[in-house]
């Protein structure tokens, strides 16, 4: 029936979580994601290991910025702070989707571009992801970024680090974006 798109298979996946957990061509997987969402796939369902489609999209071996954006537009913002299980997980235990994204930096051998990580980071921050306590040890995003400094392209890494620091300083992505305009208005008021 029409609700079959959210049925769980014997392995513990829905169609959406299974498609998100697989590795393949990003374009084809984005099209599949769009199709499943158009058929009513629930973007907030957890798989058997308590990962949501957003967790998989943030894992840079299987995800992409476009997938993250599609999921967020379809309502996955409610799982921004959802954590993977602390026990029984070999990969990123007790991590938020943002934690998984930043930890993926150490796995850059998968030929993931830092510009994709940066785009994914922006999408998550725009949706309201918290920079605090993104890992099982309660570490903030800035610390996780520092762990992987030598592993990635320097220019894009610095842009990601500056973005995280700016959002942290201003309290939200929206305030961070408005900061230059507020500075301009303050400067203009001094001239009057």
NORKAZI-V500507 format. One record per backbone hydrogen bond with DSSP energy under -0.5 kcal/mol. CO is the residue of the C=O (numbers start at 0). NH is the residue of the N-H. E is the energy in kcal/mol with one decimal. If there is no record, write none. Layout:
co->{CO:CO}
nh->{NH:NH}
e->{E:E}
This chain:
co->{0:1:2:3:4:4:8:11:12:13:14:15:16:17:24:25:26:27:28:29:30:31:32:33:34:35:36:40:41:44:46:48:50:51:52:53:54:55:57:58:58:63:64:65:66:67:68:69:70:71:71:74:75:76:78:79:84:89:91:92:94:95:96:97:98:99:101:102:103:104:106:107:112:112:113:114:115:116:117:118:119:120:121:122:123:124:130:133:134:137:138:138:139:139:140:141:142:143:144:145:147:148:152:153:154:155:156:157:158:159:160:161:162:163:164:165:166:171:172:173:174:175:177:178:179:180:181:182:183:184:185:186:187:187}
nh->{3:4:5:6:14:15:11:47:8:17:18:19:20:21:28:29:30:31:32:33:34:35:36:37:38:40:39:42:44:52:49:84:46:55:56:57:58:58:59:61:62:67:68:69:70:71:72:73:75:74:76:77:78:79:81:96:93:91:94:135:83:99:100:101:102:103:104:105:106:107:109:110:115:116:117:118:119:120:121:122:123:124:125:126:128:127:140:95:137:132:133:134:142:143:144:145:146:147:147:148:150:151:156:157:158:159:160:161:162:163:164:165:166:167:168:169:170:175:176:177:178:178:181:182:183:184:185:186:187:188:189:190:190:191}
e->{-1.6:-0.6:-2.1:-1.7:-0.8:-0.5:-1.7:-1.2:-3.1:-2.4:-2.1:-2.1:-1.7:-0.6:-2.0:-2.7:-2.1:-2.1:-2.4:-2.7:-2.3:-2.8:-2.5:-2.3:-1.2:-2.5:-1.7:-0.7:-1.2:-0.6:-2.0:-0.7:-2.4:-1.8:-2.5:-1.7:-1.0:-0.6:-0.9:-2.2:-2.1:-2.2:-2.7:-2.4:-2.5:-2.5:-2.6:-1.5:-2.5:-1.4:-0.5:-1.1:-2.0:-1.4:-1.2:-0.5:-1.1:-0.6:-0.8:-0.7:-1.6:-2.3:-2.3:-2.4:-2.4:-1.7:-1.2:-1.6:-1.6:-1.2:-1.8:-1.5:-0.5:-1.6:-2.8:-2.3:-2.3:-2.7:-2.4:-2.2:-2.3:-2.6:-2.9:-1.5:-2.5:-1.1:-2.8:-1.6:-1.9:-0.6:-2.2:-0.6:-0.6:-1.6:-2.4:-1.7:-1.5:-0.7:-1.2:-1.2:-1.4:-0.9:-1.9:-2.5:-1.9:-2.2:-2.6:-2.8:-2.1:-2.5:-2.5:-2.7:-2.6:-2.4:-2.5:-2.2:-1.7:-2.0:-2.3:-1.6:-1.0:-0.5:-2.4:-2.4:-2.2:-2.5:-2.2:-2.5:-2.9:-2.1:-1.2:-1.0:-0.5:-1.0}
